[in-house]
Amino acid sequence: EWSSEFPRGSGVSVSGRMPLFEDPRVEWASGVLGGFEGKRVLELGPLEGAHAYMLEKGDASHVLSIEANKRAFMKCLIAKEINRLTRTKYMLGDFVKYLKATDEAFDITFACGVLYHLLNPAEVIEHISRVSNSVFIWALYYDEAVVNEMPSVKKTMGDSKRISHHGFEHILHEHYYQDSLSVPSFCGGANPNSFWMTREGLLGCLKHFGFKKLSIEFDKPVPGGP
């Protein structure tokens, strides 16, 4: 069921092959955001604990990581023990509800691989802007031309709708998980569907809710979409 390959030197072999414990996206984010040393980080949807491992290696002072998928949550706890993480706290639950209720403040929010699993991604960006001044996002987005060239992705897409969230007008494109919901290793959203923003919508939403300086990298299609 594992997606991640454990870090070199851990002595642990699992089925995962993605090098998430040595993720170049996190290394890039560290450079753009001025490093992680001494910073409080909120991580949304940690999957298997790989990025908390990298954040602790970067000397983050505290990582609060919230995961809604129970199987992924258990894998995070396993990874925490194996990698001896001491500054990371994992919580099981809906990070959207947490964001709505919390009065905690963080230096950075990590939202890697989560926005396209949500019903209202703009709402989460709004709440991220309230709890932290910096954010790292990696997300799939809707691009009609690219999606049309990817049959496996195109068949999961549904209708589009125009919505407004606190003054930000944008278009969302419905996505269905289909048969993926029955796979034990499924690590998508809590609902049978989600909504993808466009690239323009995602960047516009960040600006609308106060993120003025945007740096972009790794902006190319992957097997899951643009």
N, C-alpha and C positions, 0 to 999 in steps of 0.2 A: 504493500500500500504506500510505501514511502515515495515521495517525489524527489527529495533532496539526497545528495550524496554527502555523507558525513565528512568533516574536514580531515585533511591529511594529518596523520599522527594520532587520531582518536582511537585507532584500533578497532573501530566498529565498521562492519560492512552491512549495508541494507540494500534494498532493491532499487532505491532512487538513483538517478543518474544526473540530475540537475545540480550544478555546482553552486548552490545557493549559500553555502557557508563561506564561499569565496567569491561573492557576487560583485562583478565590476560596477554594477549600478550603485551599490552602497559605497564603494570606494569613490566613485564620481561624486555622489551626493556629499560625502565628507569634504571633498575639496571645495565644492561650491558653497557649502554651508559653514565653512570655517572650522571644520572638524567637530568631533563629538565630545571632546574632553570636557568634563565637568558639567555636561548638559543633561537636562531632564527630557526624556523622549517618550512620547506616546505612540505606541505601535498599534495599528488597526489591522486585524486579520493576520496573525503571524505565521500561519500554516504549520510549520514544523520547527520553529525556533531558530532558524538559521540567521536571520538578520539581527536578532537580539545578541547572538554570539558575536557578530561583527561589531555591533554597537558597543558591547562591553570591551572588546579588544581595542576599540577606539577611545576607551576610558570615559564613556558616558557615565554620569553619576547615578542615574536611575532610569530604568526602562519599565514602563507599565504597558503590558501587552494584552490585548483583549481579543479572544477568539470565541466564536459562536458554535463552531462545529466541534462536537464532543470528541470525535476520534482525532481530529487535528489538535485539540487541546491536550489530550493525553500524550500525543507525540511530542508536543512542546515540553511537557513535564519530563518526558524521557530524555529529550535532548538537553534540557537544563541540567539534569543530574550527570549525564555523560560528560558534558562540557564544563561542568562545575561553575555555572553562572551564579553569581552572588548578588548582583545588582538589578536583576530582572524579576518582576512580579507578573505572573500570568493570572488572568481572570477569565472565567467562563461566562459568556453572555453576549448580548447584543450591544455592539459598540455605538450604534445610533442612539439607543436609550441612554447609554453612559454619557455621550457627548451632550445630549439635551439637558442632563441633570447636573453634571459636574461643575464645580467652581474651581477646580484645580487648574494651574497654569503650567505650560510646558515650553521648553525652548524650541523643540522641533516635533512635528507630527509626521510619522511614517505611514503612508497609505499605499503600499505596494501590492498591486493585484486585487484591489477591493472595489473601486468605484463602479466598475462595470458589472458588479454583482448586486447592485442596489436598485431599489425602486425609485429613489429620488436622490441622485448623486449631488445635485446642487445643494440640497439641505445639509448634507454632510460637509461639503466644502464651507458652507456658511458657519457651521459649528466649529470646524477646524480653525477658521480664522478668529474665532472668539477665544479659543484655548491656547493658541500658539501663533507666533509671528512668522514662523518658517515652516514649510511643508515640503516633503518629498513625495511625489506621486509617480507611480508607473501604472498605466492603465490602457486597456484596449479602448478604442473609440470607433465610431461608425464613419466609414468612408465608402460611399456607394460604389465608386469605381474599383476600389481594392476588393471589397466584399464580393462584387459580381465575378471576380476572377478566382474566388475561393469557394467552390461548391459546398464544402463541408461546413463553412461558416454561413453562407447565404441561406441554407436550408433551416438554420436556427433563428433567422431574423423574421420579425413580424411587421406590424404596422408602425407608423410614426405618429407622434402627436406633438403639438405645440403647447408648452406650459409656461407659467410665470411663477418664479419663486422669489418672493421679497424684492420685486422689481426687476428681476433678471429674466428676460424673455429668451426661450431657447427651444430647440426641438430634441425630443428623445425618440430613440428607436428601440422597439421591443425585441427582446432576445429570449428564446426558450431553451431550457436545459435538455429537454427531451429525455432520451434514454440514459443520459449521464446521471440522473437522479438515483438510479438503481445500482450504481457502481460503488462498492465500499470505500474506494479512495476519493470519491467525489468531494470537492472542497470549494464548491460554489456558494451561492447565496442561500438564504433560508426559505426562499420562495421558489416556485417552479419557473418563474420568469424574472427578468431584470430589465433595466433600461440603459442603453448606451448613449452617451453624449457624442456629438461630433468633436473633431479637434478644435474647430472654431469655438464651439460651445464651451468646451472644457477650459480653454485659455481665457475666454471672455468671462466665465464664471469666477475664475481665480482673481481676475482684475476687479470684477464687480464687488467682490467681498474683501478687497483691500490688499491683495498680494501684487505689489507694483513691479517688482523685479523678478522676471521669469528667465530661467536658464533651461535649455532643452537639449536632450541627448537621447540616444537609443530610439529615435523616432523612425522606426521602420517596421514593416509587417513581420509578424511571427505566425506560427501555425494556427493560433487562435483568432487572428485578425490583425487589423492595423493598430 
